Amino acid sequence: MDARKAKSRAAIVAAFSELLREEDYGKITVGDIIARAHVGRATFYGLFKSKDDLLSELVSDICTHALDDNGTPLDDPLVQVEHILNNLWERR
């Protein structure tokens, strides 16, 4: 991904994250996201298929980060859940 796309993606993810703290997911529109991110609709759809796709990628990124323990994935599902919950608690 080139630097311009990476910057736009980061702006969209940040805007979406902010909006999720302010509004219910169902009330957030792509228009709200692109207005907050200061990107065009074509840029949004060039990076994400939909608002649901954006949410899916955000959750996937969070879970991947939460399950990464110094570069080594955790094997035990109970340890994974504990690690995720601790990570979420620290970032509340």
CYANA upper distance limits for C-alpha pairs under 8 A (distance plus 0.5 A):
  1 MET  CA      5 LYS  CA      6.74
  1 MET  CA      6 ALA  CA      6.74
  2 ASP  CA      6 ALA  CA      6.68
  3 ALA  CA      7 LYS  CA      6.57
  4 ARG  CA      8 SER  CA      6.74
  5 LYS  CA      9 ARG  CA      6.49
  5 LYS  CA     47 LEU  CA      8.44
  6 ALA  CA     10 ALA  CA      6.58
  7 LYS  CA     11 ALA  CA      6.69
  8 SER  CA     12 ILE  CA      6.67
  8 SER  CA     37 ALA  CA      8.28
  8 SER  CA     39 VAL  CA      7.39
  8 SER  CA     43 THR  CA      8.05
  9 ARG  CA     13 VAL  CA      6.62
  9 ARG  CA     44 PHE  CA      8.46
  9 ARG  CA     47 LEU  CA      7.48
 10 ALA  CA     14 ALA  CA      6.52
 11 ALA  CA     15 ALA  CA      6.52
 11 ALA  CA     37 ALA  CA      5.59
 11 ALA  CA     38 HIS  CA      8.28
 12 ILE  CA     16 PHE  CA      6.51
 12 ILE  CA     33 ILE  CA      7.06
 12 ILE  CA     34 ILE  CA      7.28
 12 ILE  CA     36 ARG  CA      8.39
 12 ILE  CA     37 ALA  CA      5.65
 12 ILE  CA     39 VAL  CA      8.25
 12 ILE  CA     44 PHE  CA      8.00
 13 VAL  CA     17 SER  CA      6.52
 13 VAL  CA     54 LEU  CA      8.15
 13 VAL  CA     58 LEU  CA      7.84
 14 ALA  CA     18 GLU  CA      6.70
 14 ALA  CA     37 ALA  CA      8.00
 15 ALA  CA     19 LEU  CA      6.67
 15 ALA  CA     33 ILE  CA      6.39
 15 ALA  CA     34 ILE  CA      8.34
 15 ALA  CA     36 ARG  CA      6.00
 15 ALA  CA     37 ALA  CA      5.76
 16 PHE  CA     20 LEU  CA      6.62
 16 PHE  CA     33 ILE  CA      6.21
 17 SER  CA     21 ARG  CA      7.10
 18 GLU  CA     22 GLU  CA      7.11
 19 LEU  CA     23 GLU  CA      6.28
 19 LEU  CA     28 ILE  CA      7.67
 19 LEU  CA     33 ILE  CA      8.03
 20 LEU  CA     24 ASP  CA      6.91
 20 LEU  CA     25 TYR  CA      6.67
 20 LEU  CA     28 ILE  CA      8.31
 23 GLU  CA     27 LYS  CA      7.01
 23 GLU  CA     28 ILE  CA      7.22
 24 ASP  CA     28 ILE  CA      7.30
 28 ILE  CA     32 ASP  CA      6.75
 28 ILE  CA     33 ILE  CA      7.94
 29 THR  CA     33 ILE  CA      6.99
 29 THR  CA     51 LYS  CA      7.94
 30 VAL  CA     34 ILE  CA      6.67
 30 VAL  CA     41 ARG  CA      8.38
 30 VAL  CA     50 SER  CA      8.26
 30 VAL  CA     51 LYS  CA      6.78
 31 GLY  CA     35 ALA  CA      6.52
 31 GLY  CA     41 ARG  CA      8.13
 32 ASP  CA     36 ARG  CA      6.71
 33 ILE  CA     37 ALA  CA      6.54
 34 ILE  CA     38 HIS  CA      6.17
 34 ILE  CA     39 VAL  CA      5.72
 34 ILE  CA     40 GLY  CA      6.70
 34 ILE  CA     41 ARG  CA      7.03
 34 ILE  CA     44 PHE  CA      7.51
 35 ALA  CA     39 VAL  CA      7.33
 39 VAL  CA     43 THR  CA      6.86
 39 VAL  CA     44 PHE  CA      7.61
 40 GLY  CA     44 PHE  CA      6.94
 41 ARG  CA     45 TYR  CA      6.74
 42 ALA  CA     46 GLY  CA      6.36
 43 THR  CA     47 LEU  CA      6.99
 44 PHE  CA     48 PHE  CA      6.46
 45 TYR  CA     49 LYS  CA      6.11
 45 TYR  CA     50 SER  CA      7.49
 48 PHE  CA     53 ASP  CA      6.49
 48 PHE  CA     54 LEU  CA      6.44
 49 LYS  CA     53 ASP  CA      6.23
 49 LYS  CA     54 LEU  CA      8.11
 50 SER  CA     54 LEU  CA      6.87
 51 LYS  CA     55 LEU  CA      6.78
 52 ASP  CA     56 SER  CA      6.60
 53 ASP  CA     57 GLU  CA      6.70
 54 LEU  CA     58 LEU  CA      6.64
 55 LEU  CA     59 VAL  CA      6.61
 56 SER  CA     60 SER  CA      6.54
 57 GLU  CA     61 ASP  CA      6.53
 58 LEU  CA     62 ILE  CA      6.72
 59 VAL  CA     63 CYS  CA      6.59
 60 SER  CA     64 THR  CA      6.48
 61 ASP  CA     65 HIS  CA      6.55
 62 ILE  CA     66 ALA  CA      6.47
 63 CYS  CA     67 LEU  CA      6.49
 63 CYS  CA     84 ILE  CA      7.58
 64 THR  CA     68 ASP  CA      6.70
 66 ALA  CA     83 HIS  CA      7.06
 66 ALA  CA     84 ILE  CA      5.63
 66 ALA  CA     87 ASN  CA      6.49
 67 LEU  CA     73 PRO  CA      6.38
 67 LEU  CA     74 LEU  CA      6.76
 67 LEU  CA     80 GLN  CA      6.64
 67 LEU  CA     83 HIS  CA      7.19
 67 LEU  CA     84 ILE  CA      7.04
 68 ASP  CA     72 THR  CA      6.35
 68 ASP  CA     73 PRO  CA      5.57
 68 ASP  CA     74 LEU  CA      7.55
 69 ASP  CA     73 PRO  CA      6.51
 69 ASP  CA     74 LEU  CA      7.34
 74 LEU  CA     79 VAL  CA      7.43
 74 LEU  CA     80 GLN  CA      6.48
 75 ASP  CA     79 VAL  CA      8.08
 75 ASP  CA     80 GLN  CA      7.77
 76 ASP  CA     80 GLN  CA      6.71
 77 PRO  CA     81 VAL  CA      6.74
 78 LEU  CA     82 GLU  CA      6.72
 79 VAL  CA     83 HIS  CA      6.46
 80 GLN  CA     84 ILE  CA      6.63
 81 VAL  CA     85 LEU  CA      6.63
 82 GLU  CA     86 ASN  CA      6.59
 83 HIS  CA     87 ASN  CA      6.56
 84 ILE  CA     88 LEU  CA      6.60
 85 LEU  CA     89 TRP  CA      6.51
 86 ASN  CA     90 GLU  CA      6.67
 87 ASN  CA     91 ARG  CA      6.84
 88 LEU  CA     92 ARG  CA      6.45
